[in-house]
């Protein structure tokens, strides 16, 4: 995810932490890059609500990791929540 055009090391650290936490292998990481946006959207849209909430938390953590929330990041977050049906608390 590179919404604001800047790959901050703090954002990358949050992503790497989640990759380690869920045990994503190198092969799975490579395979995930071959999925197009429509396929990924369908996969994420069909997850259960608890997984969607975790995804929302993950997105928010990446967005705030560098200490700044750019307007593009805010728009992206709201779009993802609406598109994927991430439940409101």
TIZA-222000 format. One line per 10 residues: their letters; for each residue x, y, z of C-alpha. Coordinates in pm, 1 decimal. Layout:
# residues N
A) X:Y:Z  ...
END
This chain:
# residues 89
XXXXXXXXXX) 0.0:0.0:0.0  160.4:322.2:-113.1  -125.0:570.3:-113.5  66.8:890.7:-43.5  362.6:804.9:-268.9  603.9:774.9:23.8  734.5:442.4:155.8  813.9:536.4:513.1  1020.3:288.1:713.7  766.8:305.2:999.7
XXXXXXXXXX) 484.1:205.2:765.3  693.9:-82.6:631.2  766.0:-193.7:989.9  391.5:-218.7:1065.2  338.1:-426.4:751.0  633.1:-654.8:832.7  500.7:-702.9:1187.5  165.1:-825.8:1055.7  333.3:-1048.3:794.7  535.7:-1208.0:1075.2
XXXXXXXXXX) 233.0:-1233.9:1305.2  22.3:-1421.9:1050.6  315.8:-1633.9:934.2  303.3:-1534.6:567.4  572.1:-1724.1:378.1  790.3:-1572.1:107.0  607.3:-1784.5:-151.5  270.9:-1654.9:-28.8  397.5:-1297.0:-44.6  508.6:-1345.7:-404.1
XXXXXXXXXX) 179.3:-1515.8:-494.5  -21.9:-1231.3:-341.3  142.4:-985.0:-579.9  -3.5:-1171.7:-877.9  -362.9:-1115.2:-765.7  -525.7:-820.0:-940.3  -724.3:-553.4:-756.9  -1063.7:-703.2:-847.3  -966.5:-1048.6:-721.2  -822.2:-903.0:-400.2
XXXXXXXXXX) -1134.6:-693.8:-344.1  -1356.3:-1001.7:-376.0  -1137.5:-1203.7:-138.7  -1141.0:-928.0:121.3  -1511.6:-852.6:75.4  -1596.8:-1216.0:151.6  -1407.0:-1229.0:481.8  -1594.8:-1242.8:808.6  -1663.0:-924.3:1004.0  -1392.7:-991.8:1266.0
XXXXXXXXXX) -1129.3:-1025.3:993.9  -1258.9:-711.3:824.1  -1228.7:-520.6:1151.5  -870.5:-641.8:1186.7  -800.6:-532.2:830.5  -938.4:-187.5:912.4  -714.2:-169.8:1218.4  -416.9:-278.3:1008.1  -487.2:-12.4:743.7  -523.2:254.9:1011.4
XXXXXXXXXX) -196.9:149.5:1178.3  -7.0:172.4:849.9  -160.9:511.9:773.4  -67.5:662.8:1111.9  273.4:492.2:1139.6  465.0:789.8:999.2  286.0:1035.4:1228.0  99.8:1207.8:944.8  -233.9:1134.8:780.8  -240.5:1262.6:425.2
XXXXXXXXXX) -575.3:1343.9:262.0  -513.5:1066.8:3.2  -468.6:816.4:287.2  -791.7:928.1:452.5  -980.5:896.2:122.6  -827.3:551.9:61.9  -918.3:431.5:412.3  -1279.8:546.3:380.8  -1303.9:393.7:32.2  -1171.5:58.5:155.8
XXXXXXXXX) -1409.0:55.0:452.5  -1706.2:123.0:229.6  -1601.4:-105.8:-57.1  -1515.8:-402.4:163.9  -1801.6:-351.8:406.9  -1579.9:-305.7:712.1  -1829.9:-280.6:998.1  -1859.7:41.7:1194.7  -1812.5:8.8:1569.2
END
